[in-house]
Amino acid sequence: MQVHRPSTFILFMATAGSHELEKDVVKKKMKNYGKADTESKIAIKKDAIQYSDESIRSYEDEQKSLQEKMKKLNGKKQDLVM
């Protein structure tokens, strides 16, 4: 049976511990990347929603304006018929 010196065992444990730390760092970076990716997707979706809302508002404003014009034209038409 071969007996290892304590320094070899400590070096092995330090190396194994270092490997675990590297794995933890990689996991943390991937988690942060996932969060950043999710935050980017959320920001893009918010921008798209805001753009859609602005488009809808301008469409609604245009629709109201056209309805008012139609009312005026109908009023003028009623005046002409009488």
N, CA and C atoms as a LAMMPS dump frame, in Angstrom:
ITEM: TIMESTEP
0
ITEM: NUMBER OF ATOMS
246
ITEM: BOX BOUNDS ff ff ff
-5.0000000000000000e+02 5.0000000000000000e+02
-5.0000000000000000e+02 5.0000000000000000e+02
-5.0000000000000000e+02 5.0000000000000000e+02
ITEM: ATOMS id mol type element x y z
1 1 1 N 0.835 -1.175 0
2 1 2 C 0 0 0
3 1 3 C 0.877 1.235 0
4 2 1 N 0.515 2.143 -0.87
5 2 2 C 1.315 3.349 -1.007
6 2 3 C 0.725 4.432 -0.115
7 3 1 N 1.561 5.111 0.617
8 3 2 C 1.124 6.177 1.508
9 3 3 C 1.51 7.5 0.867
10 4 1 N 0.521 8.365 0.723
11 4 2 C 0.795 9.671 0.138
12 4 3 C 1.142 10.658 1.228
13 5 1 N 1.957 11.54 0.846
14 5 2 C 2.302 12.599 1.789
15 5 3 C 1.112 13.536 1.94
16 6 1 N 0.959 14.191 3.056
17 6 2 C -0.162 15.112 3.264
18 6 3 C -0.211 16.223 2.222
19 7 1 N 0.921 16.692 1.738
20 7 2 C 0.924 17.788 0.774
21 7 3 C 0.282 17.361 -0.541
22 8 1 N 0.445 16.11 -0.947
23 8 2 C -0.175 15.614 -2.166
24 8 3 C -1.688 15.594 -2.008
25 9 1 N -2.146 15.15 -0.862
26 9 2 C -3.579 15.101 -0.584
27 9 3 C -4.171 16.511 -0.562
28 10 1 N -3.461 17.426 0.073
29 10 2 C -3.932 18.82 0.141
30 10 3 C -3.979 19.43 -1.26
31 11 1 N -2.966 19.155 -2.081
32 11 2 C -2.944 19.655 -3.446
33 11 3 C -4.127 19.101 -4.234
34 12 1 N -4.387 17.798 -4.06
35 12 2 C -5.529 17.181 -4.738
36 12 3 C -6.831 17.83 -4.3
37 13 1 N -7.019 18.039 -3.022
38 13 2 C -8.241 18.652 -2.5
39 13 3 C -8.374 20.094 -2.981
40 14 1 N -7.261 20.81 -3.014
41 14 2 C -7.295 22.199 -3.485
42 14 3 C -7.671 22.239 -4.958
43 15 1 N -7.134 21.303 -5.728
44 15 2 C -7.452 21.241 -7.154
45 15 3 C -8.922 20.885 -7.353
46 16 1 N -9.409 19.927 -6.59
47 16 2 C -10.814 19.536 -6.687
48 16 3 C -11.708 20.697 -6.261
49 17 1 N -11.315 21.389 -5.192
50 17 2 C -12.072 22.553 -4.729
51 17 3 C -12.066 23.656 -5.766
52 18 1 N -10.932 23.839 -6.42
53 18 2 C -10.812 24.857 -7.463
54 18 3 C -11.73 24.511 -8.629
55 19 1 N -11.789 23.23 -8.961
56 19 2 C -12.666 22.783 -10.044
57 19 3 C -14.125 23.057 -9.687
58 20 1 N -14.501 22.801 -8.447
59 20 2 C -15.87 23.072 -8.001
60 20 3 C -16.159 24.567 -8.069
61 21 1 N -15.184 25.392 -7.677
62 21 2 C -15.362 26.845 -7.751
63 21 3 C -15.555 27.287 -9.197
64 22 1 N -14.762 26.708 -10.107
65 22 2 C -14.9 27.051 -11.519
66 22 3 C -16.293 26.673 -12.017
67 23 1 N -16.772 25.493 -11.614
68 23 2 C -18.106 25.071 -12.017
69 23 3 C -19.151 26.045 -11.473
70 24 1 N -18.972 26.47 -10.22
71 24 2 C -19.912 27.43 -9.629
72 24 3 C -19.881 28.765 -10.364
73 25 1 N -18.685 29.208 -10.734
74 25 2 C -18.548 30.469 -11.461
75 25 3 C -19.239 30.362 -12.819
76 26 1 N -19.022 29.25 -13.493
77 26 2 C -19.657 29.055 -14.801
78 26 3 C -21.171 29.022 -14.646
79 27 1 N -21.667 28.306 -13.641
80 27 2 C -23.11 28.245 -13.397
81 27 3 C -23.669 29.64 -13.137
82 28 1 N -22.943 30.416 -12.313
83 28 2 C -23.395 31.764 -11.985
84 28 3 C -23.409 32.651 -13.235
85 29 1 N -22.363 32.528 -14.061
86 29 2 C -22.314 33.318 -15.293
87 29 3 C -23.451 32.939 -16.222
88 30 1 N -23.737 31.652 -16.333
89 30 2 C -24.835 31.203 -17.201
90 30 3 C -26.174 31.709 -16.662
91 31 1 N -26.327 31.679 -15.345
92 31 2 C -27.558 32.174 -14.743
93 31 3 C -27.707 33.672 -15.02
94 32 1 N -26.625 34.425 -14.848
95 32 2 C -26.653 35.86 -15.125
96 32 3 C -26.909 36.122 -16.606
97 33 1 N -26.319 35.294 -17.471
98 33 2 C -26.558 35.434 -18.904
99 33 3 C -28.027 35.19 -19.205
100 34 1 N -28.589 34.173 -18.558
101 34 2 C -30.007 33.882 -18.745
102 34 3 C -30.867 35.038 -18.29
103 35 1 N -30.497 35.642 -17.152
104 35 2 C -31.251 36.797 -16.657
105 35 3 C -31.138 37.956 -17.632
106 36 1 N -29.925 38.193 -18.115
107 36 2 C -29.717 39.299 -19.06
108 36 3 C -30.494 39.029 -20.342
109 37 1 N -30.482 37.782 -20.796
110 37 2 C -31.217 37.429 -22.002
111 37 3 C -32.715 37.641 -21.787
112 38 1 N -33.208 37.213 -20.636
113 38 2 C -34.624 37.389 -20.314
114 38 3 C -34.966 38.871 -20.224
115 39 1 N -34.099 39.649 -19.57
116 39 2 C -34.339 41.084 -19.443
117 39 3 C -34.339 41.75 -20.818
118 40 1 N -33.456 41.304 -21.709
119 40 2 C -33.43 41.856 -23.067
120 40 3 C -34.731 41.542 -23.796
121 41 1 N -35.194 40.292 -23.658
122 41 2 C -36.449 39.905 -24.314
123 41 3 C -37.612 40.723 -23.768
124 42 1 N -37.626 40.938 -22.451
125 42 2 C -38.69 41.734 -21.834
126 42 3 C -38.655 43.159 -22.365
127 43 1 N -37.45 43.735 -22.446
128 43 2 C -37.316 45.113 -22.953
129 43 3 C -37.794 45.205 -24.394
130 44 1 N -37.458 44.218 -25.202
131 44 2 C -37.887 44.217 -26.602
132 44 3 C -39.402 44.124 -26.681
133 45 1 N -39.988 43.248 -25.864
134 45 2 C -41.447 43.102 -25.869
135 45 3 C -42.132 44.368 -25.384
136 46 1 N -41.554 45.017 -24.356
137 46 2 C -42.134 46.281 -23.872
138 46 3 C -42.099 47.337 -24.966
139 47 1 N -40.983 47.418 -25.681
140 47 2 C -40.873 48.379 -26.786
141 47 3 C -41.905 48.088 -27.871
142 48 1 N -42.081 46.804 -28.18
143 48 2 C -43.061 46.426 -29.204
144 48 3 C -44.473 46.787 -28.749
145 49 1 N -44.765 46.533 -27.482
146 49 2 C -46.092 46.871 -26.949
147 49 3 C -46.306 48.37 -26.975
148 50 1 N -45.3 49.121 -26.552
149 50 2 C -45.416 50.58 -26.549
150 50 3 C -45.622 51.091 -27.976
151 51 1 N -44.885 50.542 -28.92
152 51 2 C -45.036 50.943 -30.32
153 51 3 C -46.448 50.616 -30.807
154 52 1 N -46.929 49.421 -30.442
155 52 2 C -48.288 49.025 -30.828
156 52 3 C -49.318 49.958 -30.213
157 53 1 N -49.124 50.285 -28.934
158 53 2 C -50.053 51.198 -28.263
159 53 3 C -50.086 52.554 -28.958
160 54 1 N -48.91 53.046 -29.332
161 54 2 C -48.847 54.338 -30.027
162 54 3 C -49.539 54.25 -31.383
163 55 1 N -49.346 53.141 -32.075
164 55 2 C -50.003 52.953 -33.371
165 55 3 C -51.511 52.884 -33.196
166 56 1 N -51.952 52.177 -32.177
167 56 2 C -53.391 52.054 -31.913
168 56 3 C -53.971 53.415 -31.573
169 57 1 N -53.258 54.185 -30.737
170 57 2 C -53.746 55.521 -30.367
171 57 3 C -53.873 56.413 -31.586
172 58 1 N -52.875 56.377 -32.46
173 58 2 C -52.955 57.225 -33.653
174 58 3 C -54.091 56.747 -34.559
175 59 1 N -54.309 55.45 -34.637
176 59 2 C -55.431 54.923 -35.419
177 59 3 C -56.755 55.357 -34.813
178 60 1 N -56.859 55.279 -33.48
179 60 2 C -58.095 55.707 -32.814
180 60 3 C -58.35 57.191 -33.029
181 61 1 N -57.285 58.001 -32.949
182 61 2 C -57.423 59.444 -33.189
183 61 3 C -57.895 59.706 -34.616
184 62 1 N -57.304 58.985 -35.561
185 62 2 C -57.699 59.147 -36.96
186 62 3 C -59.153 58.714 -37.158
187 63 1 N -59.523 57.618 -36.499
188 63 2 C -60.889 57.124 -36.607
189 63 3 C -61.885 58.146 -36.038
190 64 1 N -61.565 58.748 -34.886
191 64 2 C -62.428 59.777 -34.303
192 64 3 C -62.559 60.969 -35.24
193 65 1 N -61.447 61.369 -35.817
194 65 2 C -61.458 62.505 -36.742
195 65 3 C -62.347 62.206 -37.951
196 66 1 N -62.222 60.994 -38.485
197 66 2 C -63.05 60.624 -39.63
198 66 3 C -64.537 60.556 -39.252
199 67 1 N -64.822 60.069 -38.047
200 67 2 C -66.222 60.019 -37.596
201 67 3 C -66.81 61.426 -37.47
202 68 1 N -66.002 62.355 -36.946
203 68 2 C -66.465 63.743 -36.833
204 68 3 C -66.719 64.337 -38.216
205 69 1 N -65.835 64.058 -39.172
206 69 2 C -66.013 64.547 -40.536
207 69 3 C -67.284 63.956 -41.149
208 70 1 N -67.529 62.662 -40.881
209 70 2 C -68.742 62.019 -41.398
210 70 3 C -69.992 62.677 -40.81
211 71 1 N -69.967 62.994 -39.519
212 71 2 C -71.104 63.668 -38.876
213 71 3 C -71.354 65.018 -39.532
214 72 1 N -70.255 65.77 -39.771
215 72 2 C -70.403 67.086 -40.415
216 72 3 C -70.97 66.946 -41.824
217 73 1 N -70.453 65.954 -42.575
218 73 2 C -70.956 65.744 -43.936
219 73 3 C -72.417 65.318 -43.924
220 74 1 N -72.785 64.45 -42.982
221 74 2 C -74.19 64.038 -42.865
222 74 3 C -75.076 65.222 -42.499
223 75 1 N -74.551 66.086 -41.63
224 75 2 C -75.293 67.296 -41.267
225 75 3 C -75.493 68.193 -42.474
226 76 1 N -74.452 68.381 -43.292
227 76 2 C -74.548 69.202 -44.49
228 76 3 C -75.502 68.552 -45.496
229 77 1 N -75.443 67.224 -45.576
230 77 2 C -76.335 66.512 -46.488
231 77 3 C -77.798 66.708 -46.063
232 78 1 N -78.021 66.633 -44.74
233 78 2 C -79.383 66.851 -44.204
234 78 3 C -79.856 68.276 -44.558
235 79 1 N -78.936 69.256 -44.418
236 79 2 C -79.278 70.641 -44.75
237 79 3 C -79.627 70.798 -46.232
238 80 1 N -78.889 70.103 -47.089
239 80 2 C -79.116 70.199 -48.543
240 80 3 C -80.455 69.552 -48.926
241 81 1 N -80.814 68.467 -48.249
242 81 2 C -82.06 67.756 -48.554
243 81 3 C -83.251 68.614 -48.163
244 82 1 N -83.155 69.367 -47.129
245 82 2 C -84.279 70.182 -46.653
246 82 3 C -84.44 71.393 -47.461
